[in-house]
Amino acid sequence: MRAYKFLDEKFGIKSLQEKRLKISVLDDLNDPFELLPYEMSDRNKRSALNATRRQMASNRGLLCFSATWKDPVLWAHYADKHKGLCLAFDVPQETCKAVNYQKRRLKLPARPLLPDAQALIFTKYANWQYEQELRIWAALNTCDNGLYFADFGPTLKLEKVIAGARCSLSERQIAAAIGPLSEDIIIMKARAGFKEFEIVKDQLGFRS
């Protein structure tokens, strides 16, 4: 499955050089409802859910992607106003799952089963739907100065690097960051579409 990661220029180049992506720990995410999609008005259930969330967050985090690279809003929000990069990966479908968007919080069953546990991780409020988010529930194994990373490899295979419409990086700079494997990676330039509100491939390529 193809998954797209939007980054600003600095962290895009850093990720390419280091061949890894930062795993987001739950307390650093921008949505306070993460892993709390269930209705929590009952005090006992609220306590149990918060305890479960803390336990899950102690050894796992999220790699967050999008199912598309063509939405201009994603470039604006997550790639520094189109000045950054979008990295395209092939990831196993069994590890990367699409987020389920809901208008209302879910009802917690009396006896939760495995699908209910998965809903904790892969459910978000409907207003986030524009992100078309894909997620990997990742183990917090590789720690570097308090941060956790997932290395590029068979389960996170870089296939393409897309430079934003306003990105000042040259193709040569991106290839240098990728290193010896750059011949196997597609590097392309994006631009605003002429017919639709979408981002498309710039057929003229890089200007420098």
PyMOL commands that set and color helices and strands:
alter all, ss='L'
color gray80, all
select helices_A, chain A and resi 9-18+26-28+43-57+72-78+114-122+126-131+171-178+180-184
alter helices_A, ss='H'
color red, helices_A
select strands_A, chain A and resi 2-7+20-23+60-66+85-90+96-98+100-102+123-125+133-139+142-144+147-151+157-163+186-192+199-201
alter strands_A, ss='S'
color yellow, strands_A
deselect
rebuild
show_as cartoon
